[in-house]
């Protein structure tokens, strides 16, 4: 079995995320706002209780954040067709544009960084994409 230095891997991932999260972007939003927008983008309409399971916020804070996002026209509420008492949250077209523009901006910034790597480093990075995707799947299933 090949040994993986998980201590170093953890440090590298944290360091990369710290830099990647802060890559300059056209629009400025706090981390919690972006997290909610990206979660709704990836997972589709969700109940507030489902968002609570993924976000690092307590219910009063998340409720307040969702109200602000709704007021700003980025999120909408609608009745859950499976349970009329429940509300589903989803992105509005404006919310979808925020997520898309941030993604496009990040792709451009990351491309600039990747272009500075050697051919050998880019080959290793390309081979790592599927492994990182698999680690993400395992973490989501856990």
C-alpha positions in Angstrom: 0.0 0.0 0.0 1.4 3.4 -1.0 1.8 5.8 2.0 0.2 9.2 1.7 1.5 12.0 4.0 -2.1 13.0 5.1 -0.6 15.6 7.5 1.1 17.4 4.6 -1.9 16.8 2.3 -4.2 18.4 4.8 -1.9 21.4 5.2 -1.6 21.8 1.4 -5.4 21.6 0.9 -6.1 24.1 3.6 -3.4 26.5 2.3 -4.7 26.1 -1.3 -8.3 26.7 -0.2 -7.3 29.7 1.8 -5.7 31.3 -1.3 -8.3 30.0 -3.7 -11.3 31.3 -1.7 -9.7 34.7 -1.6 -8.9 35.0 -5.3 -10.0 38.4 -6.3 -13.5 38.5 -7.8 -15.7 41.1 -9.5 -18.4 40.7 -6.8 -17.7 40.7 -3.1 -19.8 38.5 -0.8 -19.0 37.1 2.6 -18.1 33.4 2.9 -21.5 32.3 4.3 -23.4 34.1 1.5 -21.2 32.4 -1.1 -21.5 29.0 0.6 -25.3 29.2 0.5 -25.4 30.3 -3.1 -23.0 27.6 -4.2 -24.8 24.9 -2.2 -28.1 25.9 -3.8 -26.4 26.0 -7.2 -25.0 22.4 -6.8 -27.9 20.8 -4.9 -30.9 22.5 -6.4 -33.9 23.6 -4.4 -33.5 22.8 -0.7 -35.4 23.2 2.5 -33.8 25.5 5.2 -33.3 22.4 7.3 -31.3 20.8 4.5 -29.1 23.9 4.2 -28.5 23.8 8.0 -26.9 20.4 7.5 -24.4 21.7 5.0 -23.7 25.3 6.2 -21.6 26.2 9.3 -24.4 28.4 10.7 -27.0 28.2 13.4 -30.7 28.4 12.3 -31.3 32.0 13.3 -28.2 33.2 11.4 -29.1 31.1 8.3 -32.7 32.3 8.4 -31.5 35.9 8.5 -29.0 35.3 5.7 -31.6 33.6 3.5 -34.0 36.6 4.2 -31.3 39.0 3.1 -30.5 36.9 0.0 -34.2 36.9 -0.9 -34.4 40.7 -0.3 -31.4 41.1 -2.6 -33.1 39.0 -5.3 -30.6 36.1 -5.2 -32.8 33.5 -3.6 -36.5 32.7 -3.8 -38.8 30.7 -1.6 -41.6 28.6 -2.9 -43.9 25.9 -1.3 -42.5 22.4 -1.4 -44.8 20.4 -3.7 -44.2 17.3 -1.6 -45.2 19.1 1.6 -47.2 22.3 1.4 -46.1 23.3 4.9 -42.5 23.3 3.9 -40.6 25.9 1.9 -38.0 25.2 -0.8 -35.1 27.7 -1.4 -33.6 28.1 -4.9 -31.5 30.5 -6.8 -33.1 33.2 -8.8 -31.6 34.0 -12.3 -29.6 36.8 -10.5 -28.2 34.3 -8.0 -27.3 31.9 -10.8 -25.4 34.8 -12.5 -23.4 35.5 -9.3 -22.4 31.8 -9.1 -21.5 31.6 -12.8 -19.5 34.8 -12.9 -17.5 33.8 -9.8 -16.8 30.4 -11.3 -15.7 32.0 -14.6 -13.5 34.4 -12.7 -11.9 31.7 -10.7 -11.3 29.5 -13.7 -9.5 32.4 -15.3 -7.4 33.1 -12.2 -6.5 29.4 -11.7 -5.6 29.1 -15.4 -3.1 31.9 -14.9 -1.5 30.0 -12.0 -1.6 26.6 -13.8 0.1 28.2 -16.8 3.1 29.0 -14.6 3.6 25.3 -13.8 6.1 23.1 -15.7 4.7 20.5 -18.1 5.6 17.8 -15.6 3.7 19.6 -12.8 0.7 20.1 -15.0 0.7 16.4 -15.8 0.7 15.5 -12.1 -2.1 18.0 -11.5 -4.2 16.7 -14.4 -3.9 13.2 -12.9 -4.9 14.4 -9.5 -8.3 15.9 -10.6 -10.1 12.5 -10.6 -8.5 11.6 -7.2 -9.6 14.8 -5.6 -13.1 14.4 -7.1 -13.2 10.9 -5.6 -12.1 12.2 -2.2 -14.9 14.7 -2.4 -17.4 12.0 -3.1 -16.2 9.9 -0.2 -16.4 12.9 2.1 -20.0 13.7 1.0 -21.0 10.0 1.6 -19.5 9.9 5.1 
